[in-house]
Amino acid sequence: MSRALIIVDVQNDFCEGGSLAVEGGAATAAAISEYLDENHQHFDHVVATQDWHVDPGSHFSETPDLVDSWPPHCRAGSKGAELHPDLDAEYIQAYFRKGQYTAAYSGFEGVLAPEDEVPMGELAPGADPSVELDEDALGLDDWLQSHGVEEVVVVGIATDYCVRATALDAVQAGYSVTVIGELTAGIAEDLDETYAELEENGVELGQR
């Protein structure tokens, strides 16, 4: 059974100093890197997702309610949209970018990023500087299926939003799903409700 690690939205804007910082974001980036160094051999594939907003409509607000609307963040091609430098990208095979014109919490709404872009989100020399993604590009589910993946482990930011949405969509898509809480950072102080919802929907809560 092929197994994949999905690293969700470990980006500068979601870590300390970013426009929508989640407490513990940078520490989560470092912890995921350490986990990968010690456990990469247990995964057949490693992928990462990125918020990649162009004009997501009401998802951005100058007066956000922090439920359905948020301060502007992870603008496509910006420093804030880059992966956090404490996340070691050595083992990451593919990047899936989501939310150009919508909220897009789940990594399963993402499409495969161009191969000529480096992992941090910056363009490689000679690459097209457009922030637009190819809407016909391979989605995360199709990519995982094409690589024979049946089991996924989900980590990243934020536990109660994009990690939650990605894990629930993975269950709906038929994967065996584990979330490692120690390798996530959440917005809410109390994540018990989120973890209970995940378990109720068939997600296993794992440990490092």
C-alpha positions as CSV (number, residue, x, y, z in Angstrom):
1,M,0.0,0.0,0.0
2,S,1.5,3.3,-1.1
3,R,1.7,6.0,1.6
4,A,2.0,9.8,1.2
5,L,2.7,12.7,3.6
6,I,0.6,15.8,2.8
7,I,2.2,19.0,4.2
8,V,-0.5,21.7,4.4
9,D,0.1,25.4,3.9
10,V,3.4,25.8,5.9
11,Q,3.8,29.3,4.5
12,N,5.4,32.5,5.7
13,D,2.0,34.3,6.1
14,F,0.8,31.6,8.4
15,C,3.8,31.7,10.7
16,E,5.1,34.3,13.2
17,G,5.6,37.6,11.4
18,G,3.1,36.8,8.6
19,S,-0.1,38.6,7.9
20,L,-2.2,35.7,9.3
21,A,0.2,34.2,11.8
22,V,-0.7,31.1,13.7
23,E,1.0,30.7,17.0
24,G,3.5,27.9,16.7
25,G,3.7,28.0,12.9
26,A,7.5,28.3,12.7
27,A,7.9,25.6,15.3
28,T,5.6,23.3,13.3
29,A,7.7,23.9,10.2
30,A,10.8,22.9,12.0
31,A,9.1,19.9,13.6
32,I,7.9,18.6,10.3
33,S,11.4,18.9,8.9
34,E,12.8,16.9,11.8
35,Y,10.0,14.3,11.4
36,L,10.8,14.0,7.7
37,D,14.5,13.6,8.4
38,E,13.7,10.7,10.7
39,N,10.8,9.1,8.9
40,H,11.0,9.9,5.1
41,Q,11.7,6.2,4.4
42,H,8.2,5.4,5.7
43,F,6.6,7.4,2.9
44,D,6.5,6.6,-0.7
45,H,5.6,10.2,-1.6
46,V,5.7,13.6,0.0
47,V,3.6,16.6,-1.3
48,A,2.9,20.1,0.0
49,T,0.0,22.5,-0.5
50,Q,0.1,26.3,-0.7
51,D,-2.6,29.0,-0.5
52,W,-2.1,30.9,-3.7
53,H,-4.6,33.8,-3.8
54,V,-5.1,36.2,-6.7
55,D,-8.5,37.6,-6.0
56,P,-10.4,35.3,-3.6
57,G,-13.3,37.7,-3.2
58,S,-14.9,37.9,0.2
59,H,-12.3,35.6,1.7
60,F,-10.2,38.7,2.0
61,S,-11.4,41.6,4.2
62,E,-10.1,44.8,5.8
63,T,-12.6,44.0,8.6
64,P,-12.3,40.2,8.8
65,D,-14.6,38.1,11.0
66,L,-11.8,35.5,11.3
67,V,-14.3,32.8,10.5
68,D,-15.2,33.2,6.8
69,S,-13.1,36.3,6.0
70,W,-9.5,37.0,6.8
71,P,-6.8,39.6,6.4
72,P,-5.1,39.4,3.0
73,H,-2.6,36.6,3.0
74,C,-0.6,34.3,0.7
75,R,-0.9,36.4,-2.4
76,A,0.3,34.4,-5.4
77,G,4.0,35.0,-6.0
78,S,4.5,37.0,-2.8
79,K,7.0,36.4,0.0
80,G,4.1,35.5,2.3
81,A,3.0,32.7,0.0
82,E,6.5,31.1,0.0
83,L,7.1,28.0,2.2
84,H,8.5,28.8,5.6
85,P,12.4,28.5,5.5
86,D,12.3,26.1,8.4
87,L,10.4,23.6,6.3
88,D,13.1,21.5,4.6
89,A,11.8,20.9,1.0
90,E,14.3,18.2,0.3
91,Y,11.8,15.3,0.2
92,I,8.9,17.1,-1.3
93,Q,8.0,15.8,-4.8
94,A,5.1,18.0,-5.8
95,Y,3.3,21.2,-4.8
96,F,-0.4,21.9,-5.1
97,R,-1.6,25.5,-5.1
98,K,-5.2,26.5,-4.2
99,G,-7.5,29.4,-3.9
100,Q,-6.7,31.7,-6.8
101,Y,-10.3,33.1,-6.9
102,T,-11.9,31.4,-3.9
103,A,-11.3,30.5,-0.3
104,A,-10.1,26.9,-0.9
105,Y,-9.3,25.5,2.5
106,S,-8.7,21.9,1.4
107,G,-5.5,20.8,-0.3
108,F,-7.8,18.7,-2.6
109,E,-8.9,21.9,-4.2
110,G,-5.3,22.6,-5.3
111,V,-3.7,22.0,-8.7
112,L,-0.1,20.9,-9.5
113,A,2.3,23.8,-9.6
114,P,4.6,24.2,-12.6
115,E,7.8,22.2,-12.4
116,D,9.9,25.2,-13.4
117,E,9.2,27.0,-10.2
118,V,11.4,26.4,-7.2
119,P,9.8,25.1,-3.9
120,M,9.9,28.5,-2.1
121,G,7.4,29.9,-4.7
122,E,10.0,32.0,-6.5
123,L,10.3,31.7,-10.3
124,A,13.2,29.8,-11.7
125,P,15.3,31.8,-14.3
126,G,13.5,32.1,-17.6
127,A,10.2,30.9,-16.1
128,D,6.8,32.6,-16.9
129,P,6.3,35.2,-14.2
130,S,2.5,34.8,-14.3
131,V,0.8,33.9,-11.0
132,E,-2.0,32.2,-12.9
133,L,-2.3,28.4,-12.5
134,D,-3.4,26.1,-15.2
135,E,-6.9,25.1,-14.3
136,D,-6.5,21.9,-16.3
137,A,-3.4,20.9,-14.3
138,L,-3.5,17.7,-12.3
139,G,-5.4,18.0,-8.9
140,L,-4.1,16.4,-5.7
141,D,-6.5,13.5,-5.7
142,D,-5.7,12.6,-9.3
143,W,-2.0,12.9,-8.6
144,L,-2.2,10.6,-5.5
145,Q,-4.3,8.1,-7.5
146,S,-1.8,8.1,-10.3
147,H,0.9,7.2,-7.9
148,G,-1.1,4.4,-6.3
149,V,-1.5,6.1,-2.9
150,E,-4.0,4.6,-0.5
151,E,-2.9,6.0,2.8
152,V,-2.2,9.6,3.7
153,V,-0.8,11.4,6.7
154,V,-1.7,15.1,7.0
155,V,0.3,17.7,8.9
156,G,0.7,21.5,8.7
157,I,-1.3,24.7,9.3
158,A,-3.9,25.4,10.5
159,T,-5.2,22.3,12.4
160,D,-8.8,23.6,12.6
161,Y,-9.0,25.0,9.0
162,C,-6.9,23.7,6.1
163,V,-5.5,20.6,7.8
164,R,-9.1,19.7,8.9
165,A,-10.5,20.3,5.5
166,T,-7.8,18.4,3.7
167,A,-8.1,15.4,6.1
168,L,-11.9,15.3,5.7
169,D,-11.7,15.5,1.9
170,A,-9.1,12.7,1.9
171,V,-11.6,10.5,3.8
172,Q,-14.3,11.4,1.3
173,A,-12.0,10.5,-1.5
174,G,-11.5,7.0,-0.1
175,Y,-8.0,7.3,1.5
176,S,-7.0,5.9,4.9
177,V,-6.2,9.1,6.8
178,T,-4.1,10.0,9.8
179,V,-3.5,13.5,11.3
180,I,-0.5,14.0,13.5
181,G,-1.6,16.7,15.9
182,E,1.9,17.4,17.2
183,L,2.9,18.4,13.6
184,T,0.1,20.9,13.2
185,A,-0.6,24.4,14.6
186,G,-4.2,25.6,15.2
187,I,-5.9,28.9,15.4
188,A,-8.3,28.0,18.2
189,E,-6.8,27.6,21.7
190,D,-8.9,24.5,22.2
191,L,-8.8,22.0,19.4
192,D,-10.7,19.2,21.1
193,E,-13.8,19.9,18.9
194,T,-11.7,19.7,15.7
195,Y,-10.1,16.5,16.8
196,A,-13.4,15.0,17.8
197,E,-14.9,15.8,14.4
198,L,-12.0,14.3,12.6
199,E,-12.3,11.1,14.6
200,E,-16.0,10.9,14.0
201,N,-15.4,11.1,10.3
202,G,-12.9,8.3,10.3
203,V,-9.6,10.1,10.7
204,E,-7.0,8.5,12.9
205,L,-5.2,10.8,15.3
206,G,-1.5,9.7,15.2
207,Q,1.7,10.6,17.0
208,R,5.2,11.4,15.9
